C-alpha cells in the first residue's frame, strides 16, 4: 500500500496510508485528528490555505464528504 508523508516546518511527519477510494476503509481516529489539528502551528501553513490543506489530508484519510465541503466553502481560485 502506498503512503503519503507530509512534513511540516517543525519536522512533524504525518503518514497517510489512504490514497484512493479503493484503498482500505477510512481511519476514524486519523480523520478526527485531521479535523481538529492546528495545521497552522503543526505544518506552518498560512491561515488562508489551512482549509485547502485540511481538505487534501482528509481526502487522503478517507473523509471524502468533509473534504468536498471544505473545498466548496473556499471562496478563492484555489478552492475552485
C-alpha positions, -999 to +999 in steps of 0.1 A: +000+000+000+013+035-009+019+061+018+018+099+017+042+117+040+037+153+048+065+172+066+057+205+083+081+233+091+086+219+126+096+184+114+062+169+121+055+140+098+020+127+091+018+095+072-015+088+054-020+052+042-050+060+021-045+075-014-077+064-033-113+054-026-103+018-035-078+016-005-089+002+029-117+018+049-112+053+063-095+055+097-119+073+121-091+081+146-069+098+119-100+117+105-108+130+140-072+141+144-071+159+110-105+176+116-092+191+148-054+196+141-039+230+143-024+229+109-012+264+111+010+256+140+019+219+131+026+225+095+034+261+093+006+268+068-008+302+063-044+307+076-058+312+041-046+278+029-054+257+060-089+247+048-074+235+015-046+216+031-071+201+056-093+191+027-065+173+009-054+155+041-090+144+048-094+132+012-063+110+016-076+098+050-109+088+036-133+116+047-144+124+012-176+142+022-159+167+046-130+172+021-155+182-005-174+205+018-142+224+028-132+230-008-168+241-017-166+266+011-133+281-001-141+314-018-109+318-038-094+304-070-075+277-051-107+263-037-124+264-071 
